[in-house]
Amino acid sequence: MSVSSHRLSFNHNHPIMPPDAEELARDLFERARPNDSFDDLKRRAAFNRQDAGRLRHWIRAAQAIAAERRLRQP
């Protein structure tokens, strides 16, 4: 898959993503990177392959944490 088609296929509001995953990713990112914002990372991801990878990393980490939380709920 080419870089440009990969960027086009990556949707920040992916319907499979739990609604709390982006909020959780935002919270985790902004606590870890107090001098940067999640919205800025999302904007940079459209133009920079490394930032696109960072964004995917934070989203996947948040999805994993959200999934683990759902499993732990009684």
C-alpha positions as a printed Julia matrix, in Angstrom:
74×3 Matrix{Float64}:
   0.0    0.0    0.0
   1.43   3.36  -0.92
   1.93   6.03   1.7
  -0.7    8.29   0.16
  -3.32   5.55  -0.02
  -2.49   4.54   3.54
  -3.08   8.12   4.71
  -6.38   8.18   2.89
  -7.46   4.88   4.42
  -6.65   5.98   7.98
  -9.77   7.57   9.35
  -9.42   9.34  12.7
 -13.11   8.8   13.43
 -13.09   5.11  12.55
 -16.51   3.6   13.32
 -14.96   0.52  14.97
 -13.1    2.66  17.5
 -14.92   2.79  20.82
 -16.09   6.35  21.48
 -14.02   6.54  24.65
 -10.8    5.42  22.89
 -10.02   8.78  21.32
 -10.81  10.6   24.54
  -8.58   8.19  26.46
  -5.81   8.52  23.84
  -6.07  12.3   24.13
  -5.81  12.14  27.92
  -2.84   9.74  27.87
  -1.01  11.72  25.2
  -1.5   15.1   26.83
  -0.38  13.79  30.23
   2.74  12.26  28.67
   3.43  15.26  26.39
   2.36  18.4   28.31
   3.92  20.74  25.72
   2.01  19.19  22.82
  -1.68  18.66  22.12
  -3.49  15.66  20.69
  -5.24  17.88  18.15
  -1.86  19.13  16.92
  -0.68  15.52  16.58
  -3.8   14.71  14.54
  -3.13  17.66  12.22
   0.54  16.76  11.79
  -0.37  13.11  11.11
  -1.98  14.14   7.83
   1.38  15.37   6.54
   4.03  13.42   8.43
   4.43   9.66   8.36
   6.12   9.54  11.77
   3.33  11.51  13.39
   0.76   9.28  11.67
   2.51   6.31  13.29
   2.52   8.06  16.66
  -1.18   8.77  16.36
  -1.91   5.13  15.49
   0.2    4.06  18.49
  -1.73   6.26  20.92
  -5.1    5.16  19.5
  -4.15   1.46  19.7
  -2.85   1.87  23.25
  -6.11   3.55  24.25
  -8.15   0.81  22.54
  -6.2   -1.85  24.46
  -6.71  -0.04  27.77
 -10.43   0.46  27.04
 -10.81  -3.22  26.13
  -9.07  -4.28  29.33
 -11.34  -1.98  31.36
 -14.42  -3.5   29.72
 -13.21  -7.0   30.63
 -12.7   -6.01  34.25
 -16.2   -4.55  34.62
 -18.53  -6.82  36.63
